[in-house]
Amino acid sequence: MNARQPSAHHIHSVIDLWLGEQLRRRRKALGLPLLPVAQACGISVSLLSQLERGLRSISMRTLEALATELQLPMETLVRNTRHSDATAEVDGAVVRAGSHRRIDLGDKGIHKENLTPPAATGRVEMYRAEIEPGGSTGDELFFTHKGEQVGFVIDGQLELFIEDRLLKLQAGDSFCYDGSTPRRWRNPGATLTTVLWAITRSTFSVPPPSHSKGKTP
């Protein structure tokens, strides 16, 4: 093999490069230096620089924090990671199987597909998440600014923590919650979990406010 041959994580690397470029452009458009952005997101300047250049894979929590700090909706970052206009049909009203926009968060064991066609108005977004055994959003709760969220477990198991409540869900179960409710979720099983989510309006995930920062959406 050629020494420059892409590794098995080639798709992840392409996504990292694309995400990094979007974050860098947005930061520069806002006129923000690296240091205050890194400090606000709880990461080092060195890490932020590497993320912007696509040299490191970005975690879900860091991506959410950066999206919030840069006032950039998560769906904007997901858009076009695996979708091109050539695969959209009927003026963007149809996207064929295998062509949906995709983002892989390998460090969390989460793989998301945005199933919403480009022609949709944005009032409702639909996602499919595949969660590897043990995969999770992390130990911290998070919330979304606005919108109702409804989910359906297609395969596997899902543990949904909503504030101090634990909901144990199986294939065939559906659920809903208000987007402003702090939560987290994980796959406690030994097999892949697949969940379908419908989210109203344009929303993006952020960590819940700390005691020192009383921000509310």
Secondary structure as GFF3:
##gff-version 3
##sequence-region A 1 217
A	DSSP	alpha_helix	10	29	.	.	.	ID=ss1
A	DSSP	alpha_helix	34	41	.	.	.	ID=ss2
A	DSSP	alpha_helix	45	52	.	.	.	ID=ss3
A	DSSP	alpha_helix	60	69	.	.	.	ID=ss4
A	DSSP	alpha_helix	74	78	.	.	.	ID=ss5
A	DSSP	three_ten_helix	85	87	.	.	.	ID=ss6
A	DSSP	beta_strand	88	89	.	.	.	ID=ss7
A	DSSP	beta_strand	94	95	.	.	.	ID=ss8
A	DSSP	beta_strand	101	105	.	.	.	ID=ss9
A	DSSP	three_ten_helix	106	108	.	.	.	ID=ss10
A	DSSP	beta_strand	110	114	.	.	.	ID=ss11
A	DSSP	beta_strand	124	131	.	.	.	ID=ss12
A	DSSP	beta_strand	143	144	.	.	.	ID=ss13
A	DSSP	beta_strand	148	155	.	.	.	ID=ss14
A	DSSP	beta_strand	157	162	.	.	.	ID=ss15
A	DSSP	beta_strand	165	170	.	.	.	ID=ss16
A	DSSP	beta_strand	174	178	.	.	.	ID=ss17
A	DSSP	beta_strand	183	186	.	.	.	ID=ss18
A	DSSP	beta_strand	193	200	.	.	.	ID=ss19
A	DSSP	beta_strand	205	206	.	.	.	ID=ss20
###
